[in-house]
Amino acid sequence: MSTEKSKSRVKTAILGAVVLVFAVVGIITTVILTVNGAKSLLSNEKKKAEYERFILPLVMMDPAPFESADKTTNSVLLSASLWAIIVDNNLEKYEADEMGRTIVPDTDIEAQAVRLFGKDVKLTHESFGEGDMNITYDAEGKTYFVPAVGNVSLYTPKVEKIEKSKDTITLKVGYVAPGNSWMGDTDGKKYEPKPEKYMSYVLKRVDKKYYIYAVRDIDAATSGTDGTGHGGDTSQPSDSQDPQASGAAGGSEASSQTSESSTSQAA
């Protein structure tokens, strides 16, 4: 009789141990999935911030839709290229003339244009802008004169969706209007700014780097990222394919943008 009780206790102990093992495995699996999910979310947000940084100089210009860099205006290309320098606070390295205008070599503008739009981009060096924001080009000295101005309010991007297909990445980009930053109510609650409109930005990979290829109206954009109508997946590109990591973006750091760009220099 005692032998049977002993066997019963052993079976109960074994069963309890098995249950405990499964419980521990379940807890570990849950923790791993939670951690991996958090990492994936953080990675996705980081990617969005990197793309926002990359396309910021062009979003500021609020360009009309185009299907390739040679289909947009020369003024947009020049302005975006200059702003790529400004948003990275790189104007400080240049000298100023007696009027306080920053002197920027046209070769530096060309370099930024290549980083944004690729090596096949074609620029015509000329003056652009208007009023207090007029950028004067000196053909003889091959330099641009950038005036000093106060606060400049322009759109800033909010990437809400990333789709990848073959050698293209399509971004759903919200345009956050000037002054429409994080808002709060009387109770201290803060609300994320809502974009005023949305556009589709298509990045294309050339020689392992991504460049801005097209800007499309959301309604006009196809469901695919390669213009074929085939839907792309929502997986993120690896770091080696990322425009920041590959050197195609203006700057190595990814930082969140405010909805109002305040700088002592502007285009």
Backbone as numpy.savetxt, mean C-alpha at the origin, in Angstrom:
# Nx Ny Nz CAx CAy CAz Cx Cy Cz
-12.29 -61.55 43.00 -13.14 -60.34 43.00 -12.26 -59.09 43.00
-11.24 -59.13 43.87 -10.34 -57.98 43.95 -9.56 -57.82 42.66
-9.28 -58.94 42.02 -8.55 -58.89 40.74 -9.37 -58.17 39.69
-10.67 -58.44 39.64 -11.55 -57.78 38.68 -11.64 -56.28 38.95
-11.67 -55.95 40.26 -11.71 -54.52 40.61 -10.43 -53.83 40.17
-9.33 -54.51 40.34 -8.03 -53.94 39.94 -7.99 -53.70 38.43
-8.47 -54.74 37.69 -8.51 -54.58 36.23 -9.40 -53.42 35.82
-10.53 -53.25 36.55 -11.47 -52.17 36.24 -10.83 -50.81 36.49
-10.05 -50.77 37.61 -9.38 -49.50 37.92 -8.32 -49.17 36.86
-7.62 -50.19 36.42 -6.59 -49.98 35.39 -7.22 -49.46 34.10
-8.35 -50.10 33.69 -9.04 -49.66 32.47 -9.51 -48.22 32.60
-10.05 -47.92 33.81 -10.53 -46.56 34.04 -9.39 -45.56 33.97
-8.26 -45.95 34.57 -7.09 -45.07 34.55 -6.60 -44.84 33.13
-6.56 -45.94 32.34 -6.10 -45.83 30.95 -7.04 -44.94 30.14
-8.35 -45.16 30.33 -9.34 -44.36 29.63 -9.20 -42.89 30.02
-9.00 -42.65 31.32 -8.83 -41.28 31.78 -7.60 -40.63 31.18
-6.52 -41.42 31.09 -5.28 -40.90 30.51 -5.46 -40.55 29.04
-6.18 -41.45 28.32 -6.44 -41.20 26.89 -7.25 -39.93 26.71
-8.30 -39.77 27.55 -9.14 -38.58 27.48 -8.31 -37.32 27.76
-7.43 -37.44 28.77 -6.58 -36.31 29.13 -5.66 -35.93 27.99
-5.08 -36.96 27.34 -4.17 -36.70 26.20 -4.90 -35.97 25.09
-6.12 -36.47 24.77 -6.90 -35.82 23.71 -7.26 -34.38 24.10
-7.54 -34.17 25.37 -7.89 -32.83 25.84 -6.70 -31.90 25.68
-5.51 -32.40 26.08 -4.29 -31.60 25.96 -4.00 -31.30 24.49
-4.14 -32.33 23.63 -3.91 -32.14 22.20 -4.89 -31.11 21.64
-6.14 -31.20 22.09 -7.14 -30.25 21.63 -6.80 -28.83 22.02
-6.32 -28.66 23.28 -5.95 -27.32 23.75 -4.76 -26.79 22.95
-3.76 -27.65 22.74 -2.58 -27.24 21.97 -2.96 -26.85 20.55
-3.82 -27.67 19.92 -4.26 -27.38 18.54 -5.00 -26.05 18.48
-5.87 -25.82 19.47 -6.62 -24.56 19.51 -5.68 -23.37 19.64
-4.68 -23.52 20.52 -3.71 -22.43 20.71 -2.94 -22.17 19.43
-2.49 -23.25 18.77 -1.73 -23.10 17.53 -2.56 -22.41 16.46
-3.81 -22.86 16.30 -4.69 -22.26 15.30 -4.95 -20.79 15.61
-5.12 -20.48 16.90 -5.36 -19.09 17.30 -4.16 -18.22 17.00
-2.97 -18.74 17.34 -1.73 -17.99 17.09 -1.50 -17.80 15.60
-1.70 -18.89 14.82 -1.51 -18.79 13.37 -2.51 -17.84 12.75
-3.74 -17.86 13.27 -4.76 -16.94 12.76 -4.39 -15.50 13.05
-3.87 -15.26 14.24 -3.46 -13.90 14.61 -2.28 -13.45 13.74
-1.33 -14.38 13.52 -0.18 -14.05 12.67 -0.63 -13.72 11.25
-1.57 -14.51 10.74 -2.08 -14.29 9.38 -2.76 -12.93 9.27
-3.54 -12.58 10.31 -4.23 -11.30 10.31 -3.24 -10.15 10.35
-2.22 -10.28 11.22 -1.20 -9.24 11.32 -0.42 -9.12 10.03
-0.12 -10.27 9.41 0.62 -10.26 8.15 -0.19 -9.58 7.05
-1.49 -9.85 7.02 -2.36 -9.25 6.02 -2.43 -7.74 6.19
-2.54 -7.30 7.45 -2.59 -5.86 7.72 -1.27 -5.19 7.34
-0.17 -5.90 7.57 1.14 -5.36 7.20 1.25 -5.20 5.70
0.76 -6.22 4.96 0.79 -6.15 3.50 -0.02 -4.95 3.01
-1.20 -4.76 3.59 -2.04 -3.64 3.19 -1.33 -2.32 3.42
-0.67 -2.21 4.56 0.05 -0.97 4.88 1.19 -0.73 3.90
1.86 -1.81 3.49 2.95 -1.67 2.52 2.44 -1.19 1.16
1.33 -1.77 0.75 0.75 -1.35 -0.53 0.23 0.09 -0.45
-0.35 0.46 0.67 -0.82 1.84 0.84 0.34 2.81 0.71
1.45 2.44 1.30 2.65 3.28 1.22 3.13 3.40 -0.23
3.08 2.28 -0.93 3.58 2.25 -2.30 2.74 3.10 -3.26
1.42 2.99 -3.15 0.56 3.69 -4.11 0.17 5.10 -3.66
0.54 5.47 -2.44 0.16 6.78 -1.90 0.46 7.95 -2.84
1.67 8.05 -3.42 1.96 9.20 -4.28 1.00 9.34 -5.47
0.49 8.21 -5.98 -0.43 8.27 -7.11 -1.85 8.55 -6.64
-2.26 7.94 -5.53 -3.60 8.19 -5.00 -3.78 9.67 -4.70
-2.73 10.32 -4.21 -2.79 11.75 -3.92 -3.21 12.57 -5.13
-2.83 12.11 -6.30 -3.14 12.83 -7.53 -4.56 12.59 -8.01
-5.24 11.58 -7.45 -6.60 11.21 -7.86 -6.69 11.14 -9.39
-5.86 10.29 -10.01 -5.82 10.25 -11.47 -7.06 9.64 -12.09
-7.33 10.03 -13.31 -8.39 9.39 -14.07 -7.95 7.96 -14.38
-8.88 7.03 -14.55 -8.50 5.63 -14.84 -7.61 5.53 -16.07
-6.67 4.58 -16.02 -5.81 4.33 -17.18 -5.42 2.86 -17.20
-5.07 2.34 -18.35 -4.75 0.93 -18.52 -3.26 0.64 -18.60
-2.45 1.68 -18.67 -1.00 1.54 -18.59 -0.43 2.94 -18.38
0.80 3.01 -17.88 1.39 4.31 -17.54 1.43 5.27 -18.73
1.60 4.72 -19.93 1.66 5.60 -21.09 0.29 6.11 -21.52
-0.76 5.65 -20.82 -2.11 6.11 -21.15 -2.60 7.21 -20.21
-1.81 7.52 -19.17 -2.18 8.63 -18.29 -1.42 9.87 -18.71
-1.66 10.99 -18.04 -1.04 12.25 -18.45 0.38 12.37 -17.91
1.18 13.12 -18.59 2.55 13.36 -18.16 2.58 14.07 -16.81
1.61 14.95 -16.59 1.53 15.68 -15.33 1.32 14.75 -14.15
0.48 13.71 -14.33 0.24 12.75 -13.26 1.51 11.98 -12.95
2.24 11.56 -13.98 3.48 10.83 -13.78 4.51 11.68 -13.03
4.63 12.93 -13.44 5.60 13.83 -12.79 5.20 14.10 -11.34
3.92 14.39 -11.13 3.44 14.72 -9.78 3.62 13.54 -8.83
3.22 12.36 -9.27 3.34 11.17 -8.43 4.81 10.88 -8.11
5.67 11.07 -9.09 7.10 10.81 -8.89 7.70 11.79 -7.89
7.28 13.05 -7.97 7.77 14.04 -7.01 7.24 13.74 -5.61
5.96 13.37 -5.51 5.38 13.07 -4.21 6.01 11.83 -3.59
6.52 10.92 -4.41 7.22 9.74 -3.88 8.45 10.18 -3.09
9.06 11.27 -3.53 10.21 11.83 -2.80 9.73 12.53 -1.54
8.64 13.29 -1.67 8.15 14.09 -0.54 7.66 13.22 0.62
6.89 12.17 0.33 6.31 11.36 1.41 7.38 10.60 2.19
8.54 10.43 1.60 9.65 9.79 2.31 10.57 10.81 2.97
10.10 12.07 2.98 10.86 13.16 3.61 12.27 13.30 3.04
12.37 13.07 1.75 13.69 13.12 1.12 14.04 14.49 0.55
13.13 15.46 0.65 13.43 16.79 0.13 14.50 17.50 0.96
14.65 17.06 2.20 15.59 17.72 3.10 17.04 17.61 2.61
17.32 16.63 1.79 18.70 16.44 1.33 19.07 17.38 0.18
18.06 18.09 -0.36 18.32 18.98 -1.49 18.55 20.42 -1.03
19.24 21.16 -1.85 19.48 22.57 -1.58 18.28 23.40 -2.02
18.21 24.63 -1.53 17.13 25.55 -1.89 17.71 26.80 -2.54
16.92 27.45 -3.40 17.38 28.68 -4.02 17.04 29.87 -3.13
17.31 31.09 -3.62 17.08 32.29 -2.82 15.61 32.54 -2.54
14.73 31.90 -3.28 13.29 32.05 -3.07 12.73 30.97 -2.13
13.60 30.12 -1.64 13.16 29.07 -0.72 12.63 27.83 -1.42
12.79 27.76 -2.73 12.32 26.61 -3.48 13.37 25.50 -3.45
12.92 24.28 -3.25 13.83 23.14 -3.23 14.20 22.75 -4.65
15.48 22.50 -4.85 15.98 22.18 -6.19 16.15 20.66 -6.31
15.37 20.05 -7.19 15.38 18.59 -7.35 15.85 18.23 -8.76
16.92 17.47 -8.91 17.39 17.05 -10.24 16.33 16.21 -10.96
16.22 16.39 -12.26 15.21 15.62 -13.00 15.53 14.13 -13.01
16.80 13.77 -12.80 17.17 12.35 -12.75 16.54 11.66 -11.53
16.36 12.42 -10.45 15.73 11.84 -9.25 14.24 11.61 -9.49
13.62 12.51 -10.25 12.22 12.33 -10.61 12.08 11.10 -11.49
13.00 10.93 -12.42 12.97 9.76 -13.30 13.12 8.47 -12.50
14.01 8.48 -11.50 14.24 7.29 -10.69 12.96 6.88 -9.94
12.25 7.87 -9.41 11.00 7.59 -8.71 9.92 7.08 -9.67
9.90 7.63 -10.87 8.93 7.18 -11.87 9.16 5.71 -12.21
10.41 5.32 -12.31 10.75 3.92 -12.60 10.33 3.02 -11.44
10.54 3.47 -10.22 10.16 2.67 -9.04 8.64 2.48 -8.96
7.89 3.48 -9.40 6.42 3.40 -9.34 5.84 2.66 -10.55
6.33 3.01 -11.75 5.67 2.56 -12.98 6.50 1.61 -13.84
7.74 1.37 -13.47 8.56 0.45 -14.25 9.53 1.16 -15.17
10.49 0.40 -15.66 11.57 0.98 -16.46 11.12 1.48 -17.83
9.95 1.06 -18.28 9.49 1.49 -19.61 8.72 2.81 -19.57
8.57 3.39 -18.38 7.82 4.64 -18.28 8.54 5.75 -19.03
7.78 6.58 -19.70 8.35 7.68 -20.47 7.89 9.01 -19.88
8.85 9.85 -19.52 8.55 11.17 -18.97 8.98 12.26 -19.93
8.19 13.33 -19.97 8.59 14.54 -20.67 8.79 15.59 -19.61
10.02 16.04 -19.44 10.30 17.01 -18.38 9.76 18.38 -18.75
8.93 18.91 -17.87 8.29 20.19 -18.09 7.72 20.71 -16.77
7.36 21.97 -16.75 6.72 22.54 -15.57 5.31 21.97 -15.44
4.84 21.84 -14.20 3.49 21.33 -13.99 2.92 21.90 -12.71
1.63 21.68 -12.51 0.96 22.26 -11.35 0.42 23.64 -11.69
-0.13 24.32 -10.69 -0.68 25.64 -10.92 -0.73 26.43 -9.61
-0.80 27.74 -9.74 -0.90 28.62 -8.58 0.30 28.47 -7.65
0.01 28.40 -6.35 1.08 28.26 -5.37 1.76 26.91 -5.44
1.14 25.98 -6.16 1.70 24.63 -6.26 2.32 24.39 -7.64
2.75 25.45 -8.27 3.37 25.32 -9.59 4.81 24.86 -9.44
5.17 23.80 -10.14 6.53 23.27 -10.12 7.21 23.69 -11.41
8.26 24.47 -11.27 8.95 25.02 -12.44 10.12 24.13 -12.85
10.22 23.88 -14.15 11.32 23.07 -14.65 12.33 23.95 -15.37
13.60 23.76 -15.05 14.69 24.48 -15.70 15.39 23.50 -16.64
15.10 23.62 -17.92 15.65 22.68 -18.90 17.16 22.77 -18.99
17.70 23.99 -18.83 19.14 24.16 -18.93 19.86 23.49 -17.75
19.31 23.68 -16.55 19.94 23.09 -15.37 19.46 21.68 -15.08
18.44 21.23 -15.84 17.84 19.89 -15.66 17.39 19.69 -14.21
16.69 20.69 -13.68 16.21 20.63 -12.31 14.78 21.16 -12.20
14.12 20.71 -11.13 12.78 21.20 -10.79 12.88 22.08 -9.55
12.06 23.12 -9.51 12.01 24.00 -8.36 10.67 23.78 -7.65
10.76 23.26 -6.43 9.57 22.91 -5.66 9.33 23.98 -4.60
8.22 24.71 -4.68 7.96 25.79 -3.72 7.60 25.25 -2.33
7.87 26.07 -1.31 7.48 25.73 0.05 6.06 26.21 0.29
5.21 25.32 0.76 3.82 25.67 1.05 3.45 25.14 2.42
2.27 25.45 2.87 1.81 24.98 4.18 1.16 23.62 4.08
0.06 23.45 4.77 -0.64 22.17 4.78 -1.21 21.85 3.41
-1.04 20.63 2.98 -1.56 20.18 1.70 -2.51 19.02 1.97
-3.76 19.18 1.58 -4.76 18.15 1.84 -5.07 17.37 0.57
-4.76 16.10 0.58 -4.97 15.24 -0.58 -5.53 13.90 -0.11
-6.04 13.13 -1.05 -6.54 11.80 -0.71 -5.41 10.92 -0.17
-5.76 10.01 0.73 -4.84 8.97 1.17 -5.53 7.61 0.96
-4.76 6.55 0.69 -5.35 5.25 0.35 -5.66 4.38 1.56
-6.68 3.57 1.40 -7.00 2.52 2.38 -7.26 1.24 1.58
-6.29 0.34 1.60 -6.42 -0.92 0.87 -7.35 -1.85 1.65
-8.44 -2.26 1.01 -9.42 -3.11 1.68 -9.41 -4.55 1.19
-8.82 -4.79 0.03 -8.81 -6.16 -0.50 -7.60 -6.34 -1.40
-7.00 -7.51 -1.32 -5.85 -7.85 -2.15 -6.13 -9.16 -2.88
-6.00 -9.13 -4.20 -6.18 -10.35 -5.00 -4.94 -10.57 -5.85
-4.50 -11.81 -5.91 -3.32 -12.14 -6.68 -3.66 -13.18 -7.73
-3.16 -12.96 -8.94 -3.37 -13.91 -10.02 -2.20 -13.83 -10.99
-1.49 -14.94 -11.11 -0.33 -14.99 -12.00 0.66 -13.89 -11.63
0.92 -12.96 -12.53 1.90 -11.90 -12.28 1.26 -10.56 -11.97
0.03 -10.56 -11.53 -0.64 -9.30 -11.20 -1.24 -9.35 -9.79
-1.31 -8.21 -9.18 -1.97 -8.04 -7.90 -2.97 -6.91 -8.06
-4.20 -7.16 -7.67 -5.25 -6.14 -7.77 -5.65 -5.70 -6.37
-5.65 -4.41 -6.16 -5.99 -3.83 -4.86 -7.30 -3.07 -4.96
-8.20 -3.33 -4.02 -9.39 -2.50 -3.89 -9.00 -1.37 -2.95
-8.96 -0.15 -3.49 -8.42 0.98 -2.74 -9.51 2.01 -2.44
-9.67 2.29 -1.17 -10.59 3.34 -0.75 -9.85 4.66 -0.70
-10.50 5.72 -1.18 -9.90 7.06 -1.14 -10.46 7.79 0.08
-9.60 8.00 1.07 -10.01 8.73 2.27 -9.80 10.22 2.02
-10.87 10.98 2.14 -10.83 12.40 1.82 -10.03 13.19 2.85
-9.47 14.34 2.46 -8.73 15.19 3.39 -9.58 15.55 4.61
-8.99 15.47 5.78 -9.69 15.84 7.00 -10.58 14.76 7.55
-10.77 13.66 6.79 -11.64 12.58 7.24 -10.82 11.51 7.96
-10.16 11.94 9.03 -9.32 11.02 9.79 -10.16 10.31 10.84
-9.50 9.62 11.75 -10.24 8.91 12.79 -11.06 9.92 13.59
-12.35 9.68 13.68 -13.25 10.60 14.35 -13.78 10.00 15.64
-14.26 10.87 16.54 -14.80 10.39 17.80 -16.07 11.13 18.16
-16.82 10.54 19.10 -18.04 11.19 19.56 -17.83 11.72 20.97
-18.88 12.21 21.58 -18.79 12.80 22.90 -18.44 11.77 23.98
-18.68 10.50 23.70 -18.37 9.44 24.65 -16.93 8.93 24.51
-16.19 9.53 23.58 -14.81 9.13 23.39 -14.61 7.96 22.45
-15.69 7.47 21.85 -15.56 6.37 20.91 -15.01 6.88 19.58
-14.08 6.09 19.02 -13.47 6.49 17.76 -14.01 5.63 16.62
-14.14 6.27 15.47 -14.68 5.59 14.29 -13.66 5.67 13.16
-13.48 4.53 12.51 -12.56 4.48 11.38 -13.10 5.31 10.23
-12.23 6.10 9.58 -12.69 6.93 8.47 -13.21 6.09 7.32
-14.29 6.55 6.69 -14.86 5.84 5.55 -14.39 6.47 4.25
-13.91 5.66 3.32 -13.47 6.19 2.03 -14.60 6.90 1.30
-14.23 7.90 0.55 -15.20 8.67 -0.23 -15.57 7.93 -1.50
-14.61 7.15 -2.03 -14.86 6.36 -3.23 -13.85 5.22 -3.28
-14.03 4.33 -4.24 -13.13 3.19 -4.40 -12.63 3.09 -5.83
-11.37 2.68 -5.95 -10.77 2.44 -7.27 -10.01 1.12 -7.20
-9.77 0.54 -8.36 -9.02 -0.70 -8.45 -7.62 -0.40 -8.99
-6.60 -0.76 -8.22 -5.21 -0.56 -8.64 -4.61 -1.90 -9.02
-4.06 -1.98 -10.21 -3.46 -3.22 -10.70 -1.94 -3.07 -10.72
-1.27 -3.96 -9.99 0.19 -4.00 -9.99 0.63 -5.18 -10.84
1.66 -4.97 -11.62 2.13 -6.02 -12.51 3.60 -6.32 -12.20
3.93 -7.62 -12.17 5.30 -8.01 -11.87 6.15 -8.07 -13.12
7.28 -7.40 -13.05 8.26 -7.42 -14.13 9.63 -7.59 -13.49
10.34 -8.65 -13.87 11.67 -8.93 -13.30 11.63 -8.97 -11.77
10.66 -9.68 -11.23 10.53 -9.93 -9.79 10.12 -8.71 -8.97
9.76 -7.62 -9.63 9.30 -6.44 -8.91 7.92 -6.05 -9.41
7.10 -5.50 -8.51 5.76 -5.06 -8.88 5.73 -3.56 -9.13
5.02 -3.17 -10.18 4.86 -1.77 -10.54 3.38 -1.47 -10.77
3.03 -0.20 -10.67 1.65 0.21 -10.94 1.41 0.11 -12.44
0.44 -0.71 -12.79 0.15 -0.94 -14.21 -1.11 -0.21 -14.66
-2.15 -0.25 -13.84 -3.42 0.36 -14.25 -4.20 0.84 -13.04
-5.07 1.81 -13.30 -6.04 2.29 -12.31 -7.40 2.21 -12.97
-8.34 1.52 -12.33 -9.64 1.29 -12.94 -10.78 1.67 -12.00
-11.90 2.06 -12.59 -13.11 2.21 -11.80 -13.51 0.84 -11.31
-14.00 0.76 -10.11 -14.41 -0.54 -9.55 -15.47 -1.21 -10.42
-16.45 -0.46 -10.89 -17.51 -1.03 -11.72 -17.00 -1.53 -13.05
-15.94 -0.86 -13.55 -15.43 -1.21 -14.88 -14.40 -2.33 -14.81
-13.84 -2.56 -13.62 -12.81 -3.58 -13.49 -13.40 -4.96 -13.68
-12.65 -5.85 -14.30 -13.12 -7.22 -14.49 -12.99 -7.97 -13.19
-13.61 -9.14 -13.10 -13.53 -9.92 -11.89 -12.17 -10.56 -11.71
-11.40 -10.65 -12.78 -10.07 -11.23 -12.69 -9.03 -10.17 -12.51
-7.87 -10.54 -12.05 -6.80 -9.59 -11.84 -5.90 -9.42 -13.05
-6.06 -10.27 -14.04 -5.20 -10.19 -15.21 -5.94 -9.69 -16.44
-7.15 -9.18 -16.23 -7.90 -8.63 -17.35 -8.58 -9.68 -18.19
-8.53 -10.95 -17.76 -9.12 -12.02 -18.57 -10.51 -12.40 -18.09
-10.88 -11.89 -16.89 -12.17 -12.24 -16.34 -12.11 -13.42 -15.40
-10.89 -14.02 -15.26 -10.73 -15.15 -14.35 -10.41 -14.63 -12.97
-11.18 -15.02 -12.00 -10.98 -14.52 -10.65 -9.68 -15.02 -10.05
-9.00 -14.11 -9.31 -7.77 -14.49 -8.64 -8.06 -14.85 -7.21
-7.09 -15.52 -6.58 -7.29 -15.86 -5.18 -6.94 -14.66 -4.31
-7.20 -14.79 -3.02 -6.95 -13.67 -2.11 -5.71 -13.91 -1.28
-4.87 -14.85 -1.71 -3.64 -15.09 -0.97 -2.68 -13.93 -1.18
-1.81 -13.75 -0.20 -0.87 -12.65 -0.26 0.42 -13.08 -0.94
1.10 -12.15 -1.60 2.37 -12.49 -2.22 3.42 -12.70 -1.14
4.43 -13.51 -1.45 5.51 -13.71 -0.49 6.33 -12.45 -0.41
7.19 -12.34 0.62 7.99 -11.14 0.80 8.87 -10.87 -0.40
9.31 -11.93 -1.08 10.17 -11.74 -2.24 9.41 -11.15 -3.41
8.08 -11.25 -3.37 7.28 -10.71 -4.46 6.69 -9.36 -4.09
6.79 -8.98 -2.83 6.16 -7.76 -2.35 6.87 -6.54 -2.91
6.15 -5.47 -3.29 6.80 -4.31 -3.86 7.77 -3.64 -2.91
7.50 -3.70 -1.61 8.43 -3.12 -0.64 9.69 -3.96 -0.56
9.52 -5.29 -0.40 10.67 -6.17 -0.23 11.52 -6.23 -1.47
10.89 -6.08 -2.64 11.63 -6.20 -3.89 12.29 -4.90 -4.29
11.99 -3.81 -3.56 12.61 -2.54 -3.87 11.81 -1.72 -4.84
10.61 -2.13 -5.21 9.82 -1.38 -6.16 9.07 -0.25 -5.52
8.93 -0.28 -4.21 8.17 0.76 -3.53 9.09 1.84 -3.01
8.49 3.00 -2.74 9.27 4.11 -2.26 9.49 4.04 -0.77
10.51 3.31 -0.31 10.80 3.23 1.10 10.67 1.82 1.62
11.48 1.46 2.63 11.45 0.11 3.16 10.47 -0.06 4.29
10.07 1.03 4.93 9.15 0.89 6.04 7.73 1.07 5.58
6.79 0.43 6.28 5.36 0.58 5.99 4.73 1.25 7.18
4.17 2.42 6.95 3.53 3.14 8.05 2.14 3.54 7.66
1.27 3.67 8.63 -0.11 4.09 8.37 -0.11 5.55 8.01
-1.00 5.93 7.08 -1.05 7.29 6.60 -2.18 8.04 7.26
-1.96 9.29 7.55 -3.03 10.13 8.04 -3.85 10.61 6.87
-5.08 11.04 7.11 -5.96 11.43 6.02 -5.65 12.83 5.54
-4.76 13.53 6.24 -4.38 14.86 5.77 -2.87 14.92 5.73
-2.27 15.17 4.57 -0.82 15.19 4.42 -0.34 16.60 4.71
0.42 16.76 5.75 0.94 18.07 6.11 2.43 18.04 5.92
2.95 18.91 5.11 4.37 18.96 4.83 4.79 20.36 4.48
6.03 20.62 4.61 6.53 21.95 4.29 6.87 22.07 2.84
6.76 20.97 2.07 7.02 20.99 0.64 5.87 20.34 -0.06
5.53 20.76 -1.26 4.45 20.13 -1.99 4.64 20.32 -3.46
3.93 19.44 -4.20 3.94 19.58 -5.66 2.70 20.29 -6.08
